[in-house]
Amino acid sequence: MAAWGVGSLVLWGTGWNGGAVLAAFFVSSTAISRRTPAVSGLDPKEGRRDAHQVLANGGVAALVAVVGPRYPGLGYWLLTCTLAAAAADTWATSLGARSAAPPRLISSGRLVPPGTNGGITVLGCLGAMAGALAVATTGVVAGGPALLLPVAVLVGFAGMAIDSWLGASLQGRYHCTVCDRPSEWPRHRCGAATIHLGGARWLDNDAVNLAAGAASAALGFAAWASLCPCS
């Protein structure tokens, strides 16, 4: 139902052109996520995406698409930039998990175990650029101005960096004393309550994704207001 709601708002606000951009994000991100190797010791969500994940990754895109009927160029521009950021984050996570080099925390440069929130690698960053490029290219081919391509790629990469920084600095961190493993949640997958180590208790990965999406929309709007390529 959450996915249906996001898709309906995107189609209503930006038409089939916007639907093509949404499809580019969904298809490419789903395909690459299924090939992501499992990281031992961590407990991110598994299986199908739940409603929180759908809204965290596509909710902002759906909201910005609503301005499309009144400002068609702006709605389409913001939609592409926001989905480029969501794709960049997904691709960075998936390809970064394959990196032979250990990740470094974006906030300090310190080496951290694979899968640590806020950890980045060169391969992951290249993946972020590729994911953003896939969505941005679709945005231009489906009817957007040529200038949208470089802007959406840059906004997408910036959105990934913001997501990583929030994950490293503010997202809640927990530890399961029963399994002696790090966790993202107040309760570990084993069923035991975890110990809060730092970060905001209310800020989980879904909230981080939502905040990064909102920041990407703001960056996209700033670029549109400065460059004014759309009506």
N, C-alpha and C positions, 0 to 999 in steps of 0.2 A: 504493500500500500504506500509506503514511503517513496519507493522508486516510481510508482505510478504518479504520485503527486508531483515529484520533481520533474518527471518527463512531461506531464501535462502543462505545468507552468512554463517550462522552456518552450514547448511548442506553441502555446498560446501567446507568449510574449515575443518570440523571435522566429516563429514559423519553422518550416522544414529545414531552412538553412541552419538555424540554431540546433535543430534536432540532429543534423549531421555532425555538428561539433560535439554534442553530447554523446553521440554514438562513437565518435572517434576516441573520446576519453574512456567510455565504458568498455568498448571492445578491446582496446589496446591494454588498458590497465588490468582487466580481468585476465587476459591471456598471459601477461607477464607475471601477474601475482601467482597464478597457478604453477609457475615454474620456480617460484622462490624456494630455495632450500631451507629446511627447518633449522633454527638456531637452538642448540642445546642449552638448557638451563633457564630459558625465558618463557614467559607465559602470555604472549599476546592472544587476542581473540583468534579462534580457529573456525574453519568451516564457512558456511554462507555468511554474507554480510547481514548484520541486523539493521533495524531501523535507525539506530543511533549512528552507525557508520555511514549509512546512505545519506542522512541529513547532514552529517559532519562534512562529507566530501562534496555533496551536491546541493545542500540547502542554500548556501550563499549564491550559487549560480542560478538557482531557481528564483531567488528574490531579485537579483539584478535583472533577470530576464523580464520581470514584470514591467520595467520602464519601457520595454520595447514598443508597445502600441503607441506611446506618446513620443518617444525618442528612439526610433528604430536603430539608427546608427550607434547610439550610445549603448542600448541594451545588448546588441550583438557584440560590440567591442568588449564590454564588461564580462559578458558570458564567456567569451573566448579566453580572456585573460585569467579569469577565475578557474576555469577548467584546465587551462594550461598549468596553473600552479598545483592543482590536485593531481594531474598526471605526473608532473615533475616529482612530487613527493612519493607517489606510488612506484614510479620507475627507479627512483634513487634507492628506495628501500629494497626493491627486488634485485637490482643489479649490485648494489652495495653488499648484499649478503653473499655474493659470489667472489668478493675481493680477496685476493691472497694476502694483501697488506691489512694489518689491523686498523680499525677506525680510530679517529681522533675526535675528542670532544670539541664541538664547534666553538664553545665558549672559552676554552682554555688551551686547546691543542694537546691535551693529555691523552695518552693511549688508553683505550677502554676496550672491554670485551665486545665481540661482535653482537649486535642486537641492542646495545645500550642506547637509550633515548638520547638524541643529540649527537650521536657518533656519526661521522662522515668519512668517506673515502674518495679517492680520485675517481674510481670506477663508478661509485654512486653519484658523484657530481656529473659525470658524463652521461649517466642514465637520466638524471634530472633534465639535462639539456635536450636529450633525445625525446623524452616524454613530452616536454613543453613544445618542442618543434613539431611533433606529430599532430598535436591539437591545433597549434597555431597555423600550420600549413593547411589543415582542413578548414580552418576559419577563413583563410584567404581564398582557397579554391571554391568554397561554398558561397562566396559573395562579398567577403570583407575587403577593405582597402589593403593595398600592398604593405603599407606602413604597419599594419596590424601584426605582420609576421615577426619582425624583430622586437616589437614592443611586447607582444605576448610571450615570446621566449624569455626575455629579460624579466618580465613580471613573474613568469612561472618559476624561474630559477630563484628569484628573490623570495617568492612564497615558500619554496622548499627550505631556503636558509632560515626564514623566520620560524617555520615549523620546527626545524632542528634546534634552533636557539631556545624556543619555548620548552621543548622537550628536555633540553639539557639544564635549563635554569629554573623553570617554574613548575614543570609537571611533577605530580606526586610520585615519590619513590618508596617502595616497600621491600620487605625481606621476610621470607618464610623461614622461621626457625626450625620447623619440622623437617623440611627438605634441604635447608641451608642453601636456598637459592633466591636470587632477586625476583621481584614481581612488580607488575604494573597496577595491581589491584589490592584493595583492603582484605580480600580473601583469596588465597592461592588456589590453583586448580585442584590441589589435593584436598581442599576443604577446610584447611586450617586458616585461622585469622593471621594476618601478617602484621609486622611491626612497621610503623611509619618512620622512615629515615629522613625525609626532607621533602621540600616542594609543597605546593598547595594540595591539600587532600582532595579538593573538589575538581582539580584540573587533571583529567585523564586524557588519554590519547585522542578520543573523539573531540573533546573540548579544544585541544591543541589544534587539531585539523580545522575545526570551525573557525577559530581565531585566525589561523593562517589564511584561510579562505577570505575572511573579512578584510584582512590586511592587503591581500592581493587585489581585491575589488577596489580598495582605496587607492592603491598604486595605479591600477588601471584607469581609474577616474582622473587621477592627477595627470597621467600621460595624455588622456583624451582632452582634458581641459587646456593643456599646454599646446598640444599639436593641432587640435580641432580638425581631424580628418573626416569626421562624420557629421551628418546632419541630425 
